[in-house]
Each structure stands twice: as C-alpha cells, then as structure tokens.
Amino acid sequence: MKLTEEHFEVMEGVGFGATIWGYRDAKLLREVQQFDPSFIEIVPLDELGKYDPTVKKLTGAERLPYFGAVITGAGFDYIEKAREAAE
C-alpha cells in the first residue's frame, strides 16, 4: 500500500489533534495506521472524552465519533519527504 495525497490531506487536517466524525476520514486514517503505526496516535472513544468536552457530554443516543487522532512528528516528516520526492 502507498499513501496518497488524499491521505496526506486528512493527516494535515488532523494535525495535532482532532475528533474524527466522518467515515471517509476514519477509513483513511486507519489506512495510515496500517501503513506505519508511528505516523498516527489513535485515541479510543472511551478516552476521547478526556480531551474533547463535546464528546464527554454525549450519551450514546446521538451520533458518536469514530475516534480521536493525533499525527506524530514522524507522520509530518513523511508527508514532507514524500512531497519533495514527488516534485
């Protein structure tokens, strides 16, 4: 598997932390995790309430996010190197 520009864009959107609500983003980020687990830190739903107050208030009757995510320094470095190599 190879990471595409689509993966890079969602990684940059997550940056230093985001709650993932959409299926497409969740799928792409799980693909990043499969490619190299050091590129992303996944925050499970049961821990996400510690970091995102809006998630903490959810009861389960509402739509729930997939997970939280943080892109690591290794992930940002990979994006930069991959784009430089593509030029």
Backbone as ProteinMPNN parsed JSONL, in Angstrom:
{"seq_chain_A": "MKLTEEHFEVMEGVGFGATIWGYRDAKLLREVQQFDPSFIEIVPLDELGKYDPTVKKLTGAERLPYFGAVITGAGFDYIEKAREAAE", "coords_chain_A": {"N_chain_A": [[0.843, -1.19, 0.0], [0.408, 2.258, -0.66], [0.707, 5.575, 0.498], [-1.427, 8.235, -0.404], [-2.055, 11.501, -1.851], [-4.517, 12.144, -0.866], [-4.524, 10.841, 1.614], [-2.496, 12.332, 2.835], [-3.683, 14.865, 2.974], [-5.841, 14.463, 4.772], [-4.373, 13.769, 7.011], [-2.976, 16.16, 7.502], [-5.156, 17.755, 8.083], [-5.981, 16.696, 10.506], [-3.751, 17.175, 12.084], [-2.385, 18.278, 15.079], [-4.297, 17.155, 16.62], [-7.602, 15.894, 16.573], [-11.111, 15.214, 16.54], [-12.629, 12.517, 15.056], [-15.236, 12.34, 12.951], [-16.311, 11.565, 10.517], [-16.853, 8.888, 8.157], [-15.179, 8.526, 5.877], [-12.799, 9.95, 6.535], [-12.076, 8.503, 8.827], [-11.593, 5.978, 7.736], [-9.44, 6.523, 5.971], [-7.496, 7.368, 7.825], [-7.15, 5.054, 9.353], [-5.976, 3.5, 7.393], [-3.563, 4.867, 7.138], [-2.535, 4.283, 9.65], [-2.207, 1.504, 9.38], [-0.265, 1.473, 7.393], [1.993, 2.693, 8.614], [2.301, 2.575, 11.918], [3.598, 4.438, 13.529], [3.062, 6.945, 12.572], [0.686, 8.014, 13.432], [-1.399, 8.647, 16.227], [-3.951, 7.018, 17.747], [-6.851, 7.819, 19.514], [-8.933, 6.124, 21.543], [-12.549, 5.883, 21.668], [-13.578, 5.693, 24.299], [-11.669, 7.038, 25.786], [-11.623, 9.502, 24.67], [-13.317, 11.502, 25.651], [-11.891, 12.738, 27.678], [-10.316, 14.546, 26.378], [-11.879, 15.954, 24.582], [-14.436, 17.965, 25.266], [-17.025, 18.063, 24.151], [-17.544, 15.489, 23.328], [-17.553, 14.153, 25.719], [-19.992, 14.861, 26.805], [-21.852, 13.423, 25.36], [-24.413, 10.959, 25.196], [-24.773, 8.578, 23.919], [-27.071, 8.163, 22.569], [-26.978, 9.997, 20.622], [-25.267, 10.674, 17.508], [-22.088, 9.225, 17.411], [-18.552, 9.935, 17.494], [-15.895, 8.386, 15.525], [-13.252, 8.054, 16.52], [-10.479, 9.656, 18.2], [-7.656, 11.449, 16.918], [-4.146, 11.989, 16.476], [-1.539, 13.357, 14.684], [1.771, 12.34, 14.431], [5.19, 13.541, 14.851], [6.767, 11.99, 13.152], [4.904, 11.319, 11.212], [4.313, 13.84, 10.033], [6.872, 14.413, 9.038], [7.136, 12.387, 7.129], [5.16, 13.092, 5.252], [6.229, 15.512, 4.289], [8.692, 14.634, 3.147], [7.759, 12.807, 1.216], [6.327, 14.47, -0.504], [8.364, 16.153, -1.391], [9.912, 14.309, -2.802], [8.179, 13.736, -4.848], [8.224, 15.967, -6.409]], "CA_chain_A": [[0.0, 0.0, 0.0], [1.12, 3.531, -0.734], [-0.116, 6.71, 0.918], [-1.715, 9.162, -1.492], [-2.299, 12.892, -1.464], [-5.747, 12.116, -0.067], [-4.086, 10.511, 2.977], [-1.729, 13.471, 3.363], [-4.616, 15.954, 3.28], [-6.57, 14.171, 6.012], [-3.38, 13.84, 8.09], [-2.749, 17.578, 7.799], [-6.382, 18.249, 8.707], [-5.963, 16.241, 11.902], [-2.672, 17.919, 12.731], [-2.001, 17.93, 16.445], [-5.413, 16.557, 17.332], [-8.951, 16.106, 16.049], [-12.116, 14.179, 16.736], [-12.973, 12.042, 13.718], [-16.672, 12.087, 12.869], [-16.699, 11.057, 9.205], [-16.381, 7.559, 7.756], [-14.067, 8.643, 4.931], [-11.597, 10.321, 7.28], [-11.726, 7.381, 9.702], [-11.033, 4.925, 6.88], [-8.117, 6.954, 5.514], [-6.57, 7.389, 8.96], [-6.835, 3.654, 9.681], [-5.019, 3.072, 6.374], [-2.282, 5.45, 7.55], [-2.09, 3.493, 10.801], [-1.739, 0.217, 8.863], [0.962, 1.721, 6.641], [3.047, 2.878, 9.623], [1.659, 2.995, 13.171], [4.298, 5.558, 14.177], [2.625, 8.208, 11.969], [-0.584, 8.475, 13.986], [-1.823, 8.135, 17.532], [-5.406, 6.903, 17.797], [-7.423, 7.941, 20.858], [-10.207, 5.4, 21.524], [-13.744, 6.636, 22.047], [-13.756, 5.753, 25.754], [-10.712, 8.01, 26.334], [-11.75, 10.766, 23.947], [-13.999, 12.486, 26.492], [-10.889, 13.458, 28.473], [-9.691, 15.567, 25.542], [-12.893, 16.696, 23.828], [-15.602, 18.121, 26.143], [-18.289, 17.788, 23.465], [-17.723, 14.034, 23.319], [-17.84, 13.748, 27.1], [-21.407, 15.122, 27.074], [-22.71, 12.544, 24.566], [-24.99, 9.853, 25.969], [-24.845, 7.372, 23.098], [-28.267, 8.27, 21.736], [-26.577, 10.839, 19.499], [-24.212, 10.131, 16.657], [-20.804, 9.254, 18.102], [-17.386, 9.97, 16.612], [-15.183, 7.118, 15.382], [-12.114, 8.074, 17.438], [-9.662, 10.861, 18.124], [-6.379, 11.159, 16.268], [-3.064, 12.97, 16.515], [-0.449, 12.996, 13.778], [3.054, 12.47, 15.125], [6.277, 14.17, 14.104], [7.16, 11.067, 12.08], [3.897, 11.45, 10.16], [4.552, 15.106, 9.328], [8.132, 14.258, 8.3], [6.882, 11.537, 5.967], [4.427, 13.895, 4.263], [7.177, 16.459, 3.694], [9.646, 13.901, 2.297], [7.037, 12.229, 0.083], [6.006, 15.552, -1.439], [9.627, 16.582, -2.003], [10.301, 13.271, -3.753], [7.241, 13.787, -5.969], [8.462, 17.173, -7.229]], "C_chain_A": [[0.88, 1.243, 0.0], [0.176, 4.632, -0.258], [-0.236, 7.696, -0.236], [-1.878, 10.583, -0.952], [-3.555, 12.999, -0.6], [-5.426, 11.794, 1.404], [-3.368, 11.703, 3.613], [-2.658, 14.608, 3.78], [-5.379, 15.693, 4.577], [-5.616, 14.202, 7.203], [-3.128, 15.291, 8.488], [-3.971, 18.196, 8.469], [-6.471, 17.873, 10.178], [-4.911, 17.007, 12.681], [-2.352, 17.393, 14.115], [-3.18, 17.439, 17.282], [-6.757, 16.904, 16.737], [-9.834, 14.93, 16.443], [-12.629, 13.798, 15.355], [-14.435, 11.598, 13.692], [-17.064, 11.391, 11.574], [-16.071, 9.719, 8.851], [-15.147, 7.64, 6.862], [-12.764, 8.959, 5.655], [-11.133, 9.178, 8.174], [-11.053, 6.269, 8.902], [-9.619, 5.291, 6.433], [-7.095, 6.936, 6.65], [-6.22, 5.981, 9.426], [-5.86, 3.078, 8.648], [-3.631, 3.622, 6.679], [-1.703, 4.628, 8.697], [-1.56, 2.126, 10.357], [-0.415, 0.372, 8.124], [2.147, 1.867, 7.587], [2.41, 3.411, 10.903], [2.342, 4.174, 13.862], [3.847, 6.916, 13.647], [1.414, 8.82, 12.674], [-0.815, 7.859, 15.363], [-3.347, 8.174, 17.555], [-5.853, 6.984, 19.254], [-8.784, 7.247, 20.819], [-11.358, 6.244, 22.072], [-13.9, 6.753, 23.562], [-12.781, 6.71, 26.437], [-10.91, 9.411, 25.773], [-12.418, 11.861, 24.764], [-13.053, 13.286, 27.368], [-10.329, 14.656, 27.711], [-10.686, 16.455, 24.811], [-14.169, 16.791, 24.667], [-16.934, 17.83, 25.458], [-18.574, 16.291, 23.434], [-18.107, 13.538, 24.708], [-19.33, 13.882, 27.423], [-22.351, 14.163, 26.339], [-23.172, 11.345, 25.39], [-24.998, 8.537, 25.206], [-26.078, 7.361, 22.216], [-27.962, 9.106, 20.495], [-25.561, 10.08, 18.636], [-22.882, 10.287, 17.384], [-19.659, 9.337, 17.101], [-16.744, 8.583, 16.533], [-14.065, 7.003, 16.41], [-11.471, 9.445, 17.38], [-8.335, 10.488, 17.483], [-5.425, 12.334, 16.416], [-1.998, 12.476, 15.549], [0.864, 13.284, 14.493], [4.07, 13.21, 14.257], [6.728, 13.306, 12.94], [6.179, 11.151, 10.911], [4.079, 12.721, 9.346], [5.832, 15.039, 8.495], [7.922, 13.443, 7.031], [6.159, 12.317, 4.871], [5.392, 14.821, 3.53], [8.131, 15.753, 2.732], [8.967, 13.326, 1.062], [6.704, 13.296, -0.952], [7.26, 16.08, -2.124], [10.064, 15.591, -3.07], [9.422, 13.307, -5.0], [7.498, 14.969, -6.901], [9.507, 16.943, -8.28]], "O_chain_A": [[1.96, 1.259, 0.591], [-1.014, 4.618, -0.575], [0.732, 7.956, -0.952], [-1.84, 10.814, 0.256], [-3.637, 13.848, 0.288], [-5.987, 12.4, 2.317], [-3.601, 12.038, 4.775], [-2.448, 15.241, 4.814], [-5.544, 16.601, 5.392], [-6.007, 14.619, 8.293], [-3.075, 15.613, 9.675], [-3.834, 19.065, 9.33], [-6.977, 18.642, 10.995], [-5.154, 17.437, 13.808], [-2.081, 16.206, 14.296], [-3.076, 17.321, 18.503], [-7.029, 18.064, 16.429], [-9.363, 13.811, 16.649], [-13.019, 14.666, 14.574], [-14.814, 10.614, 14.327], [-18.072, 10.684, 11.545], [-14.92, 9.445, 9.191], [-14.181, 6.905, 7.066], [-11.744, 8.313, 5.417], [-9.935, 8.91, 8.271], [-10.06, 5.69, 9.343], [-8.707, 4.467, 6.508], [-5.951, 6.528, 6.449], [-5.091, 5.743, 9.855], [-5.01, 2.257, 8.993], [-2.633, 2.924, 6.5], [-0.513, 4.316, 8.704], [-0.567, 1.644, 10.903], [0.456, -0.493, 8.216], [3.186, 1.239, 7.385], [2.021, 4.578, 10.961], [1.727, 4.84, 14.694], [4.214, 7.943, 14.217], [1.149, 10.013, 12.528], [-0.469, 6.705, 15.616], [-3.954, 9.234, 17.402], [-5.303, 6.304, 20.121], [-9.696, 7.72, 20.14], [-11.154, 7.188, 22.835], [-14.312, 7.802, 24.059], [-13.04, 7.151, 27.557], [-10.42, 10.39, 26.337], [-12.108, 13.039, 24.582], [-13.381, 14.405, 27.765], [-9.921, 15.651, 28.309], [-10.363, 17.59, 24.459], [-14.909, 15.813, 24.774], [-17.879, 17.393, 26.115], [-19.732, 15.879, 23.506], [-18.899, 12.605, 24.844], [-19.867, 13.112, 28.218], [-23.535, 14.1, 26.668], [-22.409, 10.791, 26.181], [-25.211, 7.482, 25.803], [-26.13, 6.632, 21.225], [-28.6, 8.949, 19.454], [-25.078, 9.007, 18.995], [-22.582, 11.357, 17.912], [-19.787, 8.855, 15.976], [-17.014, 7.716, 17.364], [-13.939, 5.985, 17.09], [-11.882, 10.297, 16.592], [-7.938, 9.322, 17.51], [-5.829, 13.495, 16.474], [-1.602, 11.312, 15.594], [1.039, 14.348, 15.087], [3.828, 13.468, 13.078], [7.037, 13.819, 11.864], [6.584, 11.063, 9.751], [4.008, 12.693, 8.118], [5.873, 15.549, 7.375], [8.47, 13.772, 5.979], [6.51, 12.211, 3.696], [5.374, 14.904, 2.302], [8.352, 16.23, 1.619], [9.541, 13.355, -0.026], [6.793, 13.042, -2.153], [7.225, 16.418, -3.307], [10.537, 15.994, -4.133], [9.873, 12.949, -6.088], [7.045, 14.974, -8.045], [9.821, 17.853, -9.048]]}, "name": "protein", "num_of_chains": 1, "seq": "MKLTEEHFEVMEGVGFGATIWGYRDAKLLREVQQFDPSFIEIVPLDELGKYDPTVKKLTGAERLPYFGAVITGAGFDYIEKAREAAE"}
